[in-house]
């Protein structure tokens, strides 16, 4: 297992103003300005870096073709249902 894959456990303290200061090596993994989602699982908090797409990234990721019409979607649904009915 590579060093970056090994678990690292350190104790940190919740400040009076509800802030946590991450150890430097953990903060470096995330990088400055990183967005982090906090998940509560029982008495455990899990921190995970998330990548938020910018508005420009979202526009660039949209398909170039026109979206399917309702009629086209219905045709696909009926074809799949017909195929499943034949398989049974």
LUMMI-496107 format. One record per residue: x, y, z of N, C-alpha, C, O in turn; residue in three letters; residue number from 1. Coordinates in nm, 2 decimals, padded with zeros to 4 digits. Atoms other than C-alpha are relative to their C-alpha. Example, Ala and Ser with C-alpha at 12.3 -4.5 7.8 and 13.67 -1.06 7.14 Angstrom:
BEGIN
n.px = 00.09, n.py = -00.12, n.pz = 00.00, ca.px = 01.23, ca.py = -00.45, ca.pz = 00.78, c.px = 00.09, c.py = 00.12, c.pz = 00.00, o.px = 00.19, o.py = 00.12, o.pz = 00.07, resn = ALA, resi = 1
n.px = -00.09, n.py = -00.11, n.pz = 00.00, ca.px = 01.37, ca.py = -00.11, ca.pz = 00.71, c.px = -00.08, c.py = 00.11, c.pz = 00.08, o.px = -00.03, o.py = 00.22, o.pz = 00.09, resn = SER, resi = 2
***
This chain:
BEGIN
n.px = 00.08, n.py = -00.12, n.pz = 00.00, ca.px = 00.00, ca.py = 00.00, ca.pz = 00.00, c.px = 00.09, c.py = 00.12, c.pz = 00.00, o.px = 00.18, o.py = 00.13, o.pz = 00.08, resn = UNK, resi = 1
n.px = -00.08, n.py = -00.12, n.pz = 00.01, ca.px = 00.14, ca.py = 00.34, ca.pz = -00.09, c.px = -00.02, c.py = 00.09, c.pz = 00.12, o.px = -00.13, o.py = 00.07, o.pz = 00.19, resn = UNK, resi = 2
n.px = 00.01, n.py = -00.08, n.pz = -00.12, ca.px = 00.20, ca.py = 00.60, ca.pz = 00.18, c.px = -00.13, c.py = 00.08, c.pz = 00.00, o.px = -00.19, o.py = 00.10, o.pz = 00.10, resn = UNK, resi = 3
n.px = 00.12, n.py = -00.08, n.pz = 00.01, ca.px = -00.09, ca.py = 00.81, ca.pz = 00.05, c.px = -00.13, c.py = -00.08, c.pz = 00.03, o.px = -00.23, o.py = -00.02, o.pz = 00.06, resn = UNK, resi = 4
n.px = 00.11, n.py = 00.09, n.pz = -00.03, ca.px = -00.32, ca.py = 00.51, ca.pz = 00.11, c.px = -00.01, c.py = -00.04, c.pz = 00.15, o.px = -00.11, o.py = -00.10, o.pz = 00.19, resn = UNK, resi = 5
n.px = 00.00, n.py = 00.04, n.pz = -00.14, ca.px = -00.22, ca.py = 00.45, ca.pz = 00.47, c.px = -00.09, c.py = 00.09, c.pz = 00.09, o.px = -00.10, o.py = 00.21, o.pz = 00.06, resn = UNK, resi = 6
n.px = 00.08, n.py = -00.08, n.pz = -00.09, ca.px = -00.45, ca.py = 00.56, ca.pz = 00.75, c.px = 00.08, c.py = 00.08, c.pz = 00.09, o.px = 00.19, o.py = 00.04, o.pz = 00.13, resn = UNK, resi = 7
n.px = -00.07, n.py = -00.09, n.pz = -00.09, ca.px = -00.35, ca.py = 00.85, ca.pz = 00.96, c.px = -00.10, c.py = 00.04, c.pz = 00.11, o.px = -00.21, o.py = 00.09, o.pz = 00.07, resn = UNK, resi = 8
n.px = 00.10, n.py = -00.03, n.pz = -00.11, ca.px = -00.52, ca.py = 00.91, ca.pz = 01.30, c.px = 00.07, c.py = 00.10, c.pz = 00.09, o.px = 00.18, o.py = 00.08, o.pz = 00.14, resn = UNK, resi = 9
n.px = -00.05, n.py = -00.10, n.pz = -00.09, ca.px = -00.46, ca.py = 01.23, ca.pz = 01.50, c.px = -00.12, c.py = 00.06, c.pz = 00.08, o.px = -00.23, o.py = 00.06, o.pz = 00.03, resn = UNK, resi = 10
n.px = 00.10, n.py = -00.06, n.pz = -00.08, ca.px = -00.65, ca.py = 01.39, ca.pz = 01.78, c.px = 00.00, c.py = 00.15, c.pz = -00.01, o.px = 00.11, o.py = 00.21, o.pz = 00.00, resn = UNK, resi = 11
n.px = 00.01, n.py = -00.14, n.pz = 00.01, ca.px = -00.77, ca.py = 01.75, ca.pz = 01.73, c.px = -00.11, c.py = 00.05, c.pz = 00.09, o.px = -00.19, o.py = -00.04, o.pz = 00.14, resn = UNK, resi = 12
n.px = 00.09, n.py = -00.06, n.pz = -00.10, ca.px = -00.98, ca.py = 01.98, ca.pz = 01.95, c.px = -00.10, c.py = 00.09, c.pz = -00.07, o.px = -00.06, o.py = 00.18, o.pz = -00.15, resn = UNK, resi = 13
n.px = 00.10, n.py = -00.10, n.pz = 00.05, ca.px = -01.30, ca.py = 02.16, ca.pz = 01.87, c.px = 00.01, c.py = 00.13, c.pz = 00.08, o.px = 00.01, o.py = 00.13, o.pz = 00.21, resn = UNK, resi = 14
n.px = -00.02, n.py = -00.13, n.pz = -00.06, ca.px = -01.25, ca.py = 02.53, ca.pz = 01.94, c.px = -00.13, c.py = 00.05, c.pz = 00.06, o.px = -00.24, o.py = 00.01, o.pz = 00.02, resn = UNK, resi = 15
n.px = 00.12, n.py = -00.07, n.pz = -00.06, ca.px = -01.48, ca.py = 02.75, ca.pz = 02.15, c.px = -00.09, c.py = 00.06, c.pz = -00.11, o.px = -00.21, o.py = 00.07, o.pz = -00.08, resn = UNK, resi = 16
n.px = 00.08, n.py = -00.06, n.pz = 00.11, ca.px = -01.60, ca.py = 02.91, ca.pz = 01.82, c.px = -00.04, c.py = -00.11, c.pz = -00.10, o.px = -00.07, o.py = -00.07, o.pz = -00.22, resn = UNK, resi = 17
n.px = 00.04, n.py = 00.11, n.pz = 00.08, ca.px = -01.68, ca.py = 02.56, ca.pz = 01.68, c.px = 00.08, c.py = -00.02, c.pz = -00.13, o.px = 00.04, o.py = -00.06, o.pz = -00.23, resn = UNK, resi = 18
n.px = -00.09, n.py = 00.02, n.pz = 00.11, ca.px = -01.38, ca.py = 02.55, ca.pz = 01.45, c.px = 00.10, c.py = -00.12, c.pz = 00.03, o.px = 00.13, o.py = -00.15, o.pz = 00.15, resn = UNK, resi = 19
n.px = -00.10, n.py = 00.11, n.pz = -00.01, ca.px = -01.15, ca.py = 02.25, ca.pz = 01.39, c.px = 00.12, c.py = 00.05, c.pz = -00.09, o.px = 00.11, o.py = 00.10, o.pz = -00.20, resn = UNK, resi = 20
n.px = -00.12, n.py = -00.03, n.pz = 00.07, ca.px = -00.79, ca.py = 02.30, ca.pz = 01.28, c.px = 00.06, c.py = -00.14, c.pz = -00.04, o.px = 00.10, o.py = -00.21, o.pz = 00.05, resn = UNK, resi = 21
n.px = -00.06, n.py = 00.13, n.pz = 00.05, ca.px = -00.66, ca.py = 02.01, ca.pz = 01.06, c.px = 00.15, c.py = 00.00, c.pz = 00.01, o.px = 00.21, o.py = 00.11, o.pz = 00.00, resn = UNK, resi = 22
n.px = -00.14, n.py = 00.01, n.pz = 00.00, ca.px = -00.31, ca.py = 01.89, ca.pz = 01.10, c.px = 00.05, c.py = 00.03, c.pz = -00.14, o.px = -00.02, o.py = 00.01, o.pz = -00.24, resn = UNK, resi = 23
n.px = -00.05, n.py = -00.05, n.pz = 00.13, ca.px = -00.09, ca.py = 02.03, ca.pz = 00.82, c.px = 00.00, c.py = -00.10, c.pz = -00.11, o.px = -00.03, o.py = -00.07, o.pz = -00.22, resn = UNK, resi = 24
n.px = -00.01, n.py = 00.11, n.pz = 00.10, ca.px = -00.03, ca.py = 01.70, ca.pz = 00.64, c.px = -00.14, c.py = -00.04, c.pz = -00.05, o.px = -00.16, o.py = -00.07, o.pz = -00.17, resn = UNK, resi = 25
n.px = 00.14, n.py = 00.03, n.pz = 00.05, ca.px = -00.41, ca.py = 01.64, ca.pz = 00.62, c.px = -00.06, c.py = 00.12, c.pz = -00.08, o.px = -00.12, o.py = 00.10, o.pz = -00.18, resn = UNK, resi = 26
n.px = 00.04, n.py = -00.12, n.pz = 00.07, ca.px = -00.48, ca.py = 02.00, ca.pz = 00.51, c.px = 00.06, c.py = 00.00, c.pz = -00.14, o.px = 00.00, o.py = 00.04, o.pz = -00.23, resn = UNK, resi = 27
n.px = -00.07, n.py = 00.01, n.pz = 00.13, ca.px = -00.22, ca.py = 01.95, ca.pz = 00.23, c.px = -00.07, c.py = -00.09, c.pz = -00.09, o.px = -00.07, o.py = -00.07, o.pz = -00.21, resn = UNK, resi = 28
n.px = 00.07, n.py = 00.10, n.pz = 00.09, ca.px = -00.41, ca.py = 01.65, ca.pz = 00.10, c.px = -00.12, c.py = 00.06, c.pz = -00.06, o.px = -00.15, o.py = 00.04, o.pz = -00.18, resn = UNK, resi = 29
n.px = 00.12, n.py = -00.06, n.pz = 00.05, ca.px = -00.72, ca.py = 01.85, ca.pz = 00.07, c.px = 00.03, c.py = 00.12, c.pz = -00.09, o.px = -00.04, o.py = 00.14, o.pz = -00.20, resn = UNK, resi = 30
n.px = -00.04, n.py = -00.12, n.pz = 00.08, ca.px = -00.56, ca.py = 02.17, ca.pz = -00.07, c.px = -00.08, c.py = 00.12, c.pz = 00.05, o.px = -00.20, o.py = 00.11, o.pz = 00.09, resn = UNK, resi = 31
n.px = 00.07, n.py = -00.12, n.pz = -00.04, ca.px = -00.65, ca.py = 02.53, ca.pz = 00.00, c.px = -00.12, c.py = 00.03, c.pz = -00.08, o.px = -00.13, o.py = 00.00, o.pz = -00.20, resn = UNK, resi = 32
n.px = 00.12, n.py = -00.04, n.pz = 00.07, ca.px = -01.00, ca.py = 02.64, ca.pz = -00.08, c.px = -00.09, c.py = -00.12, c.pz = -00.03, o.px = -00.19, o.py = -00.11, o.pz = -00.10, resn = UNK, resi = 33
n.px = 00.08, n.py = 00.12, n.pz = 00.02, ca.px = -01.13, ca.py = 02.28, ca.pz = -00.09, c.px = -00.14, c.py = 00.01, c.pz = 00.06, o.px = -00.15, o.py = 00.06, o.pz = 00.17, resn = UNK, resi = 34
n.px = 00.13, n.py = 00.01, n.pz = -00.06, ca.px = -01.50, ca.py = 02.22, ca.pz = -00.04, c.px = -00.01, c.py = -00.13, c.pz = 00.07, o.px = 00.04, o.py = -00.23, o.pz = 00.01, resn = UNK, resi = 35
n.px = 00.01, n.py = 00.12, n.pz = -00.07, ca.px = -01.57, ca.py = 01.96, ca.pz = 00.22, c.px = -00.14, c.py = -00.03, c.pz = 00.05, o.px = -00.20, o.py = 00.06, o.pz = 00.10, resn = UNK, resi = 36
n.px = 00.13, n.py = 00.04, n.pz = -00.06, ca.px = -01.89, ca.py = 01.77, ca.pz = 00.30, c.px = 00.03, c.py = -00.07, c.pz = 00.13, o.px = 00.12, o.py = -00.15, o.pz = 00.14, resn = UNK, resi = 37
n.px = -00.01, n.py = 00.07, n.pz = -00.13, ca.px = -01.94, ca.py = 01.66, ca.pz = 00.66, c.px = -00.12, c.py = -00.09, c.pz = 00.02, o.px = -00.23, o.py = -00.04, o.pz = 00.00, resn = UNK, resi = 38
n.px = 00.11, n.py = 00.09, n.pz = -00.02, ca.px = -02.14, ca.py = 01.35, ca.pz = 00.72, c.px = 00.00, c.py = -00.06, c.pz = 00.14, o.px = 00.11, o.py = -00.09, o.pz = 00.19, resn = UNK, resi = 39
n.px = 00.01, n.py = 00.05, n.pz = -00.14, ca.px = -02.26, ca.py = 01.23, ca.pz = 01.06, c.px = -00.06, c.py = -00.14, c.pz = -00.01, o.px = -00.16, o.py = -00.17, o.pz = -00.07, resn = UNK, resi = 40
n.px = 00.04, n.py = 00.14, n.pz = 00.00, ca.px = -02.28, ca.py = 00.85, ca.pz = 01.11, c.px = 00.01, c.py = -00.04, c.pz = 00.15, o.px = 00.12, o.py = -00.08, o.pz = 00.20, resn = UNK, resi = 41
n.px = 00.00, n.py = 00.03, n.pz = -00.14, ca.px = -02.38, ca.py = 00.78, ca.pz = 01.47, c.px = 00.07, c.py = 00.11, c.pz = 00.07, o.px = 00.04, o.py = 00.23, o.pz = 00.06, resn = UNK, resi = 42
n.px = -00.08, n.py = -00.10, n.pz = -00.07, ca.px = -02.12, ca.py = 00.95, ca.pz = 01.69, c.px = 00.13, c.py = 00.03, c.pz = -00.08, o.px = 00.22, o.py = 00.09, o.pz = -00.02, resn = UNK, resi = 43
n.px = -00.12, n.py = -00.02, n.pz = 00.08, ca.px = -01.87, ca.py = 00.97, ca.pz = 01.40, c.px = -00.03, c.py = 00.11, c.pz = -00.11, o.px = -00.14, o.py = 00.11, o.pz = -00.17, resn = UNK, resi = 44
n.px = 00.00, n.py = -00.10, n.pz = 00.11, ca.px = -01.81, ca.py = 01.26, ca.pz = 01.16, c.px = 00.10, c.py = -00.04, c.pz = -00.10, o.px = 00.21, o.py = -00.07, o.pz = -00.07, resn = UNK, resi = 45
n.px = -00.09, n.py = 00.03, n.pz = 00.11, ca.px = -01.67, ca.py = 01.19, ca.pz = 00.82, c.px = 00.01, c.py = 00.12, c.pz = -00.09, o.px = -00.09, o.py = 00.19, o.pz = -00.12, resn = UNK, resi = 46
n.px = -00.03, n.py = -00.12, n.pz = 00.08, ca.px = -01.50, ca.py = 01.47, ca.pz = 00.62, c.px = 00.04, c.py = -00.06, c.pz = -00.14, o.px = 00.12, o.py = -00.15, o.pz = -00.15, resn = UNK, resi = 47
n.px = -00.04, n.py = 00.05, n.pz = 00.13, ca.px = -01.48, ca.py = 01.42, ca.pz = 00.24, c.px = 00.01, c.py = 00.12, c.pz = -00.09, o.px = -00.09, o.py = 00.21, o.pz = -00.10, resn = UNK, resi = 48
n.px = -00.01, n.py = -00.11, n.pz = 00.10, ca.px = -01.35, ca.py = 01.66, ca.pz = -00.02, c.px = -00.10, c.py = -00.02, c.pz = -00.12, o.px = -00.11, o.py = -00.14, o.pz = -00.16, resn = UNK, resi = 49
n.px = 00.09, n.py = 00.01, n.pz = 00.12, ca.px = -01.60, ca.py = 01.73, ca.pz = -00.30, c.px = 00.04, c.py = 00.10, c.pz = -00.10, o.px = 00.09, o.py = 00.21, o.pz = -00.07, resn = UNK, resi = 50
n.px = -00.03, n.py = -00.08, n.pz = 00.11, ca.px = -01.55, ca.py = 01.88, ca.pz = -00.64, c.px = -00.13, c.py = 00.06, c.pz = -00.05, o.px = -00.22, o.py = -00.01, o.pz = -00.10, resn = UNK, resi = 51
n.px = 00.12, n.py = -00.07, n.pz = 00.04, ca.px = -01.81, ca.py = 02.14, ca.pz = -00.72, c.px = 00.02, c.py = 00.05, c.pz = -00.14, o.px = 00.12, o.py = 00.13, o.pz = -00.16, resn = UNK, resi = 52
n.px = -00.02, n.py = -00.05, n.pz = 00.13, ca.px = -01.85, ca.py = 02.21, ca.pz = -01.09, c.px = -00.04, c.py = 00.15, c.pz = -00.01, o.px = -00.14, o.py = 00.19, o.pz = 00.05, resn = UNK, resi = 53
n.px = 00.04, n.py = -00.14, n.pz = 00.02, ca.px = -01.85, ca.py = 02.58, ca.pz = -01.18, c.px = -00.11, c.py = 00.00, c.pz = -00.11, o.px = -00.14, o.py = -00.09, o.pz = -00.18, resn = UNK, resi = 54
n.px = 00.11, n.py = -00.02, n.pz = 00.10, ca.px = -02.13, ca.py = 02.72, ca.pz = -01.40, c.px = 00.05, c.py = -00.03, c.pz = -00.14, o.px = -00.01, o.py = -00.09, o.pz = -00.22, resn = UNK, resi = 55
n.px = -00.05, n.py = 00.02, n.pz = 00.13, ca.px = -01.90, ca.py = 02.72, ca.pz = -01.70, c.px = 00.03, c.py = -00.15, c.pz = -00.02, o.px = 00.01, o.py = -00.20, o.pz = -00.13, resn = UNK, resi = 56
n.px = -00.03, n.py = 00.14, n.pz = 00.02, ca.px = -01.80, ca.py = 02.35, ca.pz = -01.64, c.px = -00.14, c.py = -00.07, c.pz = -00.03, o.px = -00.14, o.py = -00.16, o.pz = -00.11, resn = UNK, resi = 57
n.px = 00.13, n.py = 00.06, n.pz = 00.03, ca.px = -02.17, ca.py = 02.26, ca.pz = -01.63, c.px = -00.05, c.py = 00.02, c.pz = -00.14, o.px = -00.10, o.py = -00.07, o.pz = -00.20, resn = UNK, resi = 58
n.px = 00.04, n.py = -00.03, n.pz = 00.13, ca.px = -02.24, ca.py = 02.44, ca.pz = -01.95, c.px = 00.08, c.py = -00.08, c.pz = -00.10, o.px = 00.03, o.py = -00.14, o.pz = -00.20, resn = UNK, resi = 59
n.px = -00.09, n.py = 00.08, n.pz = 00.08, ca.px = -01.94, ca.py = 02.27, ca.pz = -02.11, c.px = -00.04, c.py = -00.15, c.pz = 00.00, o.px = -00.01, o.py = -00.22, o.pz = -00.10, resn = UNK, resi = 60
n.px = 00.03, n.py = 00.14, n.pz = -00.01, ca.px = -02.06, ca.py = 01.93, ca.pz = -01.99, c.px = -00.14, c.py = -00.04, c.pz = -00.06, o.px = -00.17, o.py = -00.16, o.pz = -00.08, resn = UNK, resi = 61
n.px = 00.13, n.py = 00.03, n.pz = 00.06, ca.px = -02.41, ca.py = 01.96, ca.pz = -02.15, c.px = 00.02, c.py = -00.06, c.pz = -00.14, o.px = 00.11, o.py = -00.02, o.pz = -00.21, resn = UNK, resi = 62
n.px = -00.01, n.py = 00.06, n.pz = 00.13, ca.px = -02.46, ca.py = 01.75, ca.pz = -02.46, c.px = -00.03, c.py = 00.10, c.pz = -00.11, o.px = -00.11, o.py = 00.19, o.pz = -00.10, resn = UNK, resi = 63
n.px = 00.02, n.py = -00.08, n.pz = 00.11, ca.px = -02.44, ca.py = 01.91, ca.pz = -02.80, c.px = -00.13, c.py = -00.02, c.pz = -00.07, o.px = -00.19, o.py = 00.07, o.pz = -00.14, resn = UNK, resi = 64
n.px = 00.13, n.py = 00.04, n.pz = 00.07, ca.px = -02.75, ca.py = 01.73, ca.pz = -02.93, c.px = -00.12, c.py = 00.05, c.pz = 00.08, o.px = -00.11, o.py = 00.08, o.pz = 00.20, resn = UNK, resi = 65
n.px = 00.13, n.py = -00.04, n.pz = -00.06, ca.px = -03.11, ca.py = 01.83, ca.pz = -02.86, c.px = -00.05, c.py = -00.11, c.pz = 00.09, o.px = -00.02, o.py = -00.23, o.pz = 00.06, resn = UNK, resi = 66
n.px = 00.05, n.py = 00.10, n.pz = -00.09, ca.px = -03.27, ca.py = 01.65, ca.pz = -02.57, c.px = -00.11, c.py = -00.08, c.pz = -00.07, o.px = -00.18, o.py = -00.04, o.pz = -00.16, resn = UNK, resi = 67
n.px = 00.10, n.py = 00.08, n.pz = 00.06, ca.px = -03.51, ca.py = 01.37, ca.pz = -02.64, c.px = -00.14, c.py = 00.06, c.pz = 00.03, o.px = -00.16, o.py = 00.13, o.pz = 00.13, resn = UNK, resi = 68
n.px = 00.13, n.py = -00.05, n.pz = -00.02, ca.px = -03.87, ca.py = 01.46, ca.pz = -02.69, c.px = -00.08, c.py = -00.11, c.pz = 00.09, o.px = -00.03, o.py = -00.22, o.pz = 00.11, resn = UNK, resi = 69
n.px = 00.08, n.py = 00.09, n.pz = -00.08, ca.px = -04.14, ca.py = 01.30, ca.pz = -02.47, c.px = -00.04, c.py = -00.12, c.pz = -00.08, o.px = -00.05, o.py = -00.23, o.pz = -00.03, resn = UNK, resi = 70
n.px = 00.04, n.py = 00.11, n.pz = 00.08, ca.px = -04.25, ca.py = 01.09, ca.pz = -02.76, c.px = 00.12, c.py = -00.10, c.pz = -00.02, o.px = 00.09, o.py = -00.22, o.pz = -00.01, resn = UNK, resi = 71
n.px = -00.11, n.py = 00.09, n.pz = 00.01, ca.px = -03.90, ca.py = 00.95, ca.pz = -02.81, c.px = 00.03, c.py = -00.07, c.pz = 00.13, o.px = 00.06, o.py = -00.19, o.pz = 00.13, resn = UNK, resi = 72
n.px = -00.02, n.py = 00.06, n.pz = -00.12, ca.px = -03.87, ca.py = 00.88, ca.pz = -02.44, c.px = -00.10, c.py = -00.11, c.pz = 00.02, o.px = -00.07, o.py = -00.22, o.pz = 00.07, resn = UNK, resi = 73
n.px = 00.11, n.py = 00.10, n.pz = -00.01, ca.px = -04.21, ca.py = 00.70, ca.pz = -02.45, c.px = 00.03, c.py = -00.13, c.pz = -00.08, o.px = 00.01, o.py = -00.24, o.pz = -00.04, resn = UNK, resi = 74
n.px = -00.04, n.py = 00.11, n.pz = 00.09, ca.px = -04.09, ca.py = 00.49, ca.pz = -02.74, c.px = 00.11, c.py = -00.09, c.pz = 00.06, o.px = 00.10, o.py = -00.21, o.pz = 00.05, resn = UNK, resi = 75
n.px = -00.10, n.py = 00.08, n.pz = -00.07, ca.px = -03.78, ca.py = 00.38, ca.pz = -02.55, c.px = -00.05, c.py = -00.08, c.pz = 00.11, o.px = -00.02, o.py = -00.20, o.pz = 00.13, resn = UNK, resi = 76
n.px = 00.06, n.py = 00.07, n.pz = -00.12, ca.px = -03.98, ca.py = 00.29, ca.pz = -02.24, c.px = -00.08, c.py = -00.11, c.pz = -00.05, o.px = -00.07, o.py = -00.22, o.pz = 00.01, resn = UNK, resi = 77
n.px = 00.08, n.py = 00.11, n.pz = 00.05, ca.px = -04.22, ca.py = 00.09, ca.pz = -02.44, c.px = 00.08, c.py = -00.12, c.pz = -00.06, o.px = 00.05, o.py = -00.23, o.pz = -00.04, resn = UNK, resi = 78
n.px = -00.09, n.py = 00.10, n.pz = 00.06, ca.px = -03.94, ca.py = -00.09, ca.pz = -02.63, c.px = 00.06, c.py = -00.09, c.pz = 00.11, o.px = 00.07, o.py = -00.21, o.pz = 00.10, resn = UNK, resi = 79
n.px = -00.06, n.py = 00.07, n.pz = -00.11, ca.px = -03.77, ca.py = -00.18, ca.pz = -02.30, c.px = -00.10, c.py = -00.09, c.pz = 00.07, o.px = -00.07, o.py = -00.21, o.pz = 00.10, resn = UNK, resi = 80
n.px = 00.10, n.py = 00.08, n.pz = -00.06, ca.px = -04.09, ca.py = -00.30, ca.pz = -02.14, c.px = -00.04, c.py = -00.12, c.pz = -00.08, o.px = -00.06, o.py = -00.23, o.pz = -00.03, resn = UNK, resi = 81
n.px = 00.03, n.py = 00.11, n.pz = 00.09, ca.px = -04.17, ca.py = -00.51, ca.pz = -02.45, c.px = 00.11, c.py = -00.11, c.pz = 00.01, o.px = 00.08, o.py = -00.23, o.pz = 00.01, resn = UNK, resi = 82
n.px = -00.11, n.py = 00.10, n.pz = -00.01, ca.px = -03.82, ca.py = -00.67, ca.pz = -02.43, c.px = -00.01, c.py = -00.08, c.pz = 00.13, o.px = 00.02, o.py = -00.20, o.pz = 00.13, resn = UNK, resi = 83
n.px = 00.01, n.py = 00.07, n.pz = -00.13, ca.px = -03.86, ca.py = -00.75, ca.pz = -02.06, c.px = -00.12, c.py = -00.10, c.pz = 00.00, o.px = -00.11, o.py = -00.21, o.pz = 00.06, resn = UNK, resi = 84
n.px = 00.12, n.py = 00.09, n.pz = 00.01, ca.px = -04.21, ca.py = -00.90, ca.pz = -02.13, c.px = 00.04, c.py = -00.13, c.pz = -00.08, o.px = -00.01, o.py = -00.24, o.pz = -00.04, resn = UNK, resi = 85
n.px = -00.04, n.py = 00.12, n.pz = 00.08, ca.px = -04.06, ca.py = -01.13, ca.pz = -02.39, c.px = 00.10, c.py = -00.09, c.pz = 00.07, o.px = 00.10, o.py = -00.21, o.pz = 00.05, resn = UNK, resi = 86
n.px = -00.10, n.py = 00.08, n.pz = -00.07, ca.px = -03.78, ca.py = -01.24, ca.pz = -02.16, c.px = -00.06, c.py = -00.08, c.pz = 00.11, o.px = 00.00, o.py = -00.18, o.pz = 00.16, resn = UNK, resi = 87
n.px = 00.06, n.py = 00.08, n.pz = -00.11, ca.px = -04.02, ca.py = -01.36, ca.pz = -01.89, c.px = -00.07, c.py = -00.12, c.pz = -00.05, o.px = -00.13, o.py = -00.19, o.pz = 00.04, resn = UNK, resi = 88
***
